[in-house]
Amino acid sequence: MHPKPTYISIPAGSTKGAFEDAWHTTVQALPDWYIVDEFFQNNNNIPWIEDVHAQGRVYWLKAGELSKTLAEVENILTWLTQNNANRQQSVAVIGGGTVLDAGLFAASIYQRGMQKWSLPTTLLAAVDAGIGGKNGVNFMGFKNYIGTITQPDFVVSDFRVLDSLEAVDVLNGWMEMAKHALIADPALWDSMKQFGTIPPTKTVHILIHEAAAIKKRIVEADEYESGLRKTLNFGHTVGHALESAAASRSENLPHGIAVGLGMMVSLHWSADQAADPGIQRELVDAAHCIKRWLTRAVPAYVQIAVNAADLDALWAFMEMDKKNDTNGVQEVRLTDIGQAEWNQLLSRSAFGTSWSSAHGGV
Ligand SMILES: NC(=O)c1ccc[n+]([C@@H]2O[C@H](COP(=O)([O-])OP(=O)(O)OC[C@H]3O[C@@H](n4cnc5c(N)ncnc54)[C@H](O)[C@@H]3O)[C@@H](O)[C@H]2O)c1
């Protein structure tokens, strides 16, 4: 069995503050340092955070891609150094994917690594970014280019914190849940596709648990991404290119929307290669389901991203994707719902065809 992390799940009925049960009942020791999404400075979702802030143990980090930089990581390292933090101590990182990426990366390299707590507060982080030990920052316009794979010691899920998420952030997480279901779990996909619109998180805790369990299973089987873990990149080659293209226009395109649009392309590409007409239909239906969720939830974002898409520019970003090898752009292909193949070569012309099938009518 993999030695870490230890996964701790806080029951929805807990009477303590968010995440608090983790150290009071499980570990009996509080983390020493806290890197926390600034969002929690201004509301009382995590009431105990005020006390540790008063003790000077909190580094507030603004959520967003602009915080995933080497400069911000250096600020965190400076703060740890100025506070005489040492490698026998622990750091709890509390936030969504961006705060976890920057904060856990800093904690992974400070004095070659401290004990780390991953405390995800967005749906996306609860099912994906908070699990798996990949931490990193963007570099020279490329997503997640610099980083490490080092497992946190503890991952705590407390789905109660998800109640305050904005609709777009529920969508972001829902798309990663869809990704997990599509690559690995047809039963979860069957449950998810029943929803015509994206449901409130408090009504789907079981599905969130199942989606997080898929990520845990895949990481346990292939921590360093030599094979199976690559399937978690489903939809992400196009998705990351869309994010990079939006950033180059100084626009913000939320990760889940980019991934959703990317998965639609990958589903059509997969369907084009499926011999069985039944499977072909299922894959195209899945693309339509994602399109329905996206266009009902965030029509303006979808319009902007699709209308602004310059396929040559997207392809140039895709050719720089860090998952590629010398043969070219590597993509994940579904051979059925719940079955994914990695290291599949995607050509420029197939990308163009699949993009048109997916987004021609948006
Ligand atoms: N490391 C990995 O394995 C991995 C996996 C998937 C995605 N990611 C990364 O995750 C990032 C996206 O993460 P994200 O979608 O969580 O974005 P995010 O961290 O920017 O959070 C989104 C918004 O939610 C707010 N927020 C956080 N918790 C909240 C709460 N409980 N209630 C209300 N608002 C809250 C934040 O302040 C922010 O405004 C991307 O940079 C992506 O590359 C990393």
The ligand as a MOL file (V3000), in Angstrom:
LIG
                    3D

  0  0  0     0  0            999 V3000
M  V30 BEGIN CTAB
M  V30 COUNTS 44 48 0 0 0
M  V30 BEGIN ATOM
M  V30 1 N -2.6130 19.7040 -9.3700 0
M  V30 2 C -3.5330 19.0070 -9.9810 0
M  V30 3 O -3.5200 17.7770 -9.9980 0
M  V30 4 C -4.6540 19.7350 -10.6560 0
M  V30 5 C -5.7440 19.0200 -11.1800 0
M  V30 6 C -6.7790 19.7310 -11.7660 0
M  V30 7 C -6.7210 21.1240 -11.8220 0
M  V30 8 N -5.6400 21.7690 -11.3090 0 CHG=1
M  V30 9 C -5.5680 23.2230 -11.3370 0
M  V30 10 O -6.6300 23.7400 -10.5320 0
M  V30 11 C -6.8530 25.0820 -10.9090 0
M  V30 12 C -8.3220 25.3910 -10.8690 0
M  V30 13 O -8.7910 25.1940 -9.5460 0
M  V30 14 P -10.1660 25.8300 -9.0350 0
M  V30 15 O -11.2030 25.6820 -10.0600 0
M  V30 16 O -10.4080 25.2700 -7.6890 0 CHG=-1
M  V30 17 O -9.8450 27.3990 -9.0150 0
M  V30 18 P -9.5130 28.4610 -7.8820 0
M  V30 19 O -8.5240 27.9680 -6.9220 0
M  V30 20 O -9.1370 29.6910 -8.6260 0
M  V30 21 O -10.9020 28.6930 -7.1350 0
M  V30 22 C -12.0030 29.2030 -7.8380 0
M  V30 23 C -12.7420 30.2790 -7.0450 0
M  V30 24 O -13.4050 29.6950 -5.9440 0
M  V30 25 C -13.1620 30.4770 -4.7680 0
M  V30 26 N -13.3810 29.5800 -3.6340 0
M  V30 27 C -12.5290 28.6620 -3.1160 0
M  V30 28 N -13.1730 27.9450 -2.1720 0
M  V30 29 C -14.4230 28.4590 -2.0710 0
M  V30 30 C -15.5510 28.1340 -1.2740 0
M  V30 31 N -15.5560 27.0970 -0.4380 0
M  V30 32 N -16.6850 28.8710 -1.4270 0
M  V30 33 C -16.7200 29.8850 -2.3240 0
M  V30 34 N -15.6920 30.2230 -3.1130 0
M  V30 35 C -14.5640 29.5080 -2.9870 0
M  V30 36 C -11.7810 30.9920 -4.9810 0
M  V30 37 O -11.5170 32.1110 -4.1490 0
M  V30 38 C -11.8230 31.3480 -6.4530 0
M  V30 39 O -12.4470 32.5850 -6.6330 0
M  V30 40 C -6.2150 25.2540 -12.2780 0
M  V30 41 O -5.0850 26.0850 -12.1610 0
M  V30 42 C -5.7820 23.8440 -12.6760 0
M  V30 43 O -4.6070 23.8290 -13.4630 0
M  V30 44 C -4.6190 21.1100 -10.7270 0
M  V30 END ATOM
M  V30 BEGIN BOND
M  V30 1 1 1 2
M  V30 2 2 2 3
M  V30 3 1 2 4
M  V30 4 1 4 5
M  V30 5 2 4 44
M  V30 6 2 5 6
M  V30 7 1 6 7
M  V30 8 2 7 8
M  V30 9 1 8 9
M  V30 10 1 8 44
M  V30 11 1 9 10
M  V30 12 1 9 42
M  V30 13 1 10 11
M  V30 14 1 11 12
M  V30 15 1 11 40
M  V30 16 1 12 13
M  V30 17 1 13 14
M  V30 18 2 14 15
M  V30 19 1 14 16
M  V30 20 1 14 17
M  V30 21 1 17 18
M  V30 22 2 18 19
M  V30 23 1 18 20
M  V30 24 1 18 21
M  V30 25 1 21 22
M  V30 26 1 22 23
M  V30 27 1 23 24
M  V30 28 1 23 38
M  V30 29 1 24 25
M  V30 30 1 25 26
M  V30 31 1 25 36
M  V30 32 1 26 27
M  V30 33 1 26 35
M  V30 34 2 27 28
M  V30 35 1 28 29
M  V30 36 1 29 30
M  V30 37 2 29 35
M  V30 38 1 30 31
M  V30 39 2 30 32
M  V30 40 1 32 33
M  V30 41 2 33 34
M  V30 42 1 34 35
M  V30 43 1 36 37
M  V30 44 1 36 38
M  V30 45 1 38 39
M  V30 46 1 40 41
M  V30 47 1 40 42
M  V30 48 1 42 43
M  V30 END BOND
M  V30 END CTAB
M  END
